[in-house]
Amino acid sequence: MNIMIENADCLEYLTGESLWSKKIATGKRFATTPEAMVAAQQAQIGKFNIVGYIAETKQFINLNHGRGRG
């Protein structure tokens, strides 16, 4: 499972370059949910979701949510 940060307003994924992309393949992957939470809370974004993505079945699992510094 890939753990990623999703912008809750526009459903885009945070990339390794701190940009947003609609393409799931370009999203930055985190090793753990807490690691993704810390990164998201420090980012210049509003509402976010921490999602798990299972590539084989193309399924998303909401793991957590919150608000960043944006």
C-alpha positions in Angstrom: 0.0 0.0 0.0 1.2 3.5 -0.9 0.6 6.2 1.7 0.1 9.7 0.2 -1.2 13.2 1.0 -4.3 14.2 -0.9 -5.6 17.8 -1.1 -9.2 17.4 0.2 -10.5 20.3 -1.9 -9.2 19.5 -5.3 -8.3 15.8 -4.9 -4.7 16.2 -6.1 -1.7 14.4 -4.6 1.4 16.0 -3.1 4.5 15.3 -5.2 8.2 15.0 -4.1 8.7 18.6 -5.4 5.9 19.9 -3.1 3.6 20.5 -6.1 0.2 19.0 -6.7 -0.7 16.5 -9.4 -3.9 14.7 -10.5 -1.8 11.7 -11.4 -1.4 9.2 -8.6 1.8 7.9 -10.0 3.6 11.2 -9.4 2.5 11.5 -5.8 5.1 11.3 -3.0 4.9 8.1 -1.0 5.5 8.0 2.7 6.6 5.0 4.8 4.1 5.5 7.6 0.9 7.3 8.3 2.4 9.4 11.2 5.2 10.5 8.8 2.7 11.7 6.2 0.6 13.5 9.0 3.6 15.5 10.1 4.5 16.5 6.5 0.9 17.4 5.7 0.5 19.5 8.9 3.7 21.5 8.0 2.7 22.0 4.4 1.1 25.2 3.0 -2.2 23.5 2.4 -5.7 23.7 3.8 -7.7 20.5 4.4 -5.9 17.3 3.5 -6.5 13.5 3.6 -3.9 10.9 4.3 -4.8 8.1 1.9 -3.6 4.6 1.3 -3.6 3.6 -2.3 -3.5 0.0 -3.5 -2.2 0.0 -7.0 -3.3 -3.6 -7.9 -6.9 -2.9 -7.3 -6.9 1.0 -7.7 -8.5 1.4 -4.3 -8.2 4.3 -1.9 -8.4 4.0 1.8 -8.8 7.1 4.0 -6.4 6.7 6.8 -6.6 10.2 8.5 -7.4 13.8 7.7 -6.5 17.3 9.0 -5.5 20.8 8.2 -2.1 22.2 7.2 -0.7 25.7 7.5 -2.4 27.0 4.4 
